Amino acid sequence: MSRDLRKYARQTNFRVLVLIILAIVVLGEAFIYFVYGPAATVTGLICFGGAIIPLLLIWLFLKGMDWIVKRGNEQ
C-alpha cells in the first residue's frame, strides 16, 4: 500500500470540491423547484451551467500550465 500523502490530499480535496458543487446544484435546484416551479428550474440549470464553464476553463488553463512546468523541469 502506497503512503503518498500528497496524492491522498489531492484526491480528498477533489472529492470535497465535487461534493460541494453537487450539493449546491442539487439543493439549489430543489429550492428553485419548490419555490418557483419546474420552468424556473430549467433556467436555474442553465445559469449553473453558465457559471461552471468559466471555472472549468480556468482549471484547464492551470492544469496546462502545470503540465508545461513539469515537462520543463524534467529536461
N, C-alpha and C positions, 0 to 999 in steps of 0.2 A: 504494500500500500504506500502510495506517494504521500509525502508530507510537505507539499508545496503550498505554503501558506498564502503566497501572493495569488496563486491561481484560485485557491479557495475563497479569498476575499473578493477577487474579481467576480467569481461565479455568484457569490452571495449578494454582492451589490447589484448585479444584473437581475437576479431573481426578485430582489426587493423592488427595484425600479419597475419591472414588469407588473408585479403585484399592485403597486401604487397606481400605475396607469390604468390597469384593468378595473381597479376599484373606483377610480374617478369616473371612468367611462360608464361602467355598469350602474353605479349608484346615481350618477348624474343623469343618465338616460332614464332610469326608473323614476327619478324625481320629476323630470320633464314630462314623462308619460302620464303620471298620476295627476300632475297639476294642470298641464296644458293639452294633453291628448296625443293621439298617435301621429298626427300631421306634424306637430312640433318636434316629436321625437326624431323624425327623419331629418328635419332641419338641424337638430342638435347633433346628429351623427355626421352630417356634412360639415358642421363647424368644428367638431372634434377632429375630423379628418384633415381639415384645413390647418388646424393648429399643429398636428403631428408632422405634416410634411416638412416644414422648416426645421423642426427638431431632427428629423431623420437626415436631412441634407447636411446639417451641421455635424451630426455624428459620423456620417460617411466621410466628410472632409477631414475630420480629426483622425479617423481610422486610416485614411490615405496618408496623412502626414506621418503618423506613427509607423506605417509600413515603410515609407521613404527613409525615415531616420534610422530605423533598424537595419534596413538594407545598406545604408551608407556607413553605418558603424561596423558592419561585417567586413567591409573592404579595407 
